[in-house]
Amino acid sequence: MPAGYSFRPRAWGIALGATACAAAIALGNWQARRADEKRALGNPPRVEARGVFLPEHTVLLDNKVRHQRAGYEVVTPLRTVDGPVLVLRGWIAAGPSRETLPAVRTPSGEVRVEGVELRRLPLVMELDKPAGGKVRQNLHLDAFAAETGLKLQPRVVEQHSALDDGLLREWTRADAGAEKSASYSLQWYSLAALAVVLTLALSFRRVAP
């Protein structure tokens, strides 16, 4: 202990330091999980599905950017002999305003979709409670199945084959960003450690002579 100082922590200082440390650890754990999930998706199997699209259940995933343009990723269930499966079909540019949604062209009749199999749709962080409707931030298989009454297969097909729908199919690697998430995780853990050090350092107070 430094000469002339005593360890006398303040209650508000301890509370503030503990809160900052806990928040940083929680964010570090979240980034670590994201890194693990991205690494686990490194080599998805290639698949083929045949069926009929159900355009009435099409959902647009918001805030998807391609070539510096804002847009949506289009998700439509495909009815197959094994049951409906969600297909991540491709990207479409946003309309001139948020109130004007782009018209998605969906082929009628039986189609053949080739691509890779995903365990779920990619998720983004949501600050508000997940909402329904045509446009969404995320789409969860179980919740969407309950909402639509469709007995969805527990997988998603990311479409790579061409169809006459005008959608752009430029997908990033499934494990892209894993190392970045791991780096962010380390930064948050470092901030948690810094919060502890600062809390302890500020708890030392000079002793009056």
ABEGO torsion letter per residue (X at the ends): XBBGBBBBBBAAAAAAAAAAAAAAAAAAAAAAAAAAAAAAAABBBBBBBBEBBBAAABBBBBGBBBGGBBBBBBBBBBBBAAEBBBBBAEBBBBBABAABBBBBBBBBEBBBBBEBBBABBBBBBBABBBBBEABBABBBAAAAAAAAGBBBBBBBBBBABBBBAGBBBBBBBAABGAAAAAAAAAAAAAAAAAAAAAAAAAABBBBBX
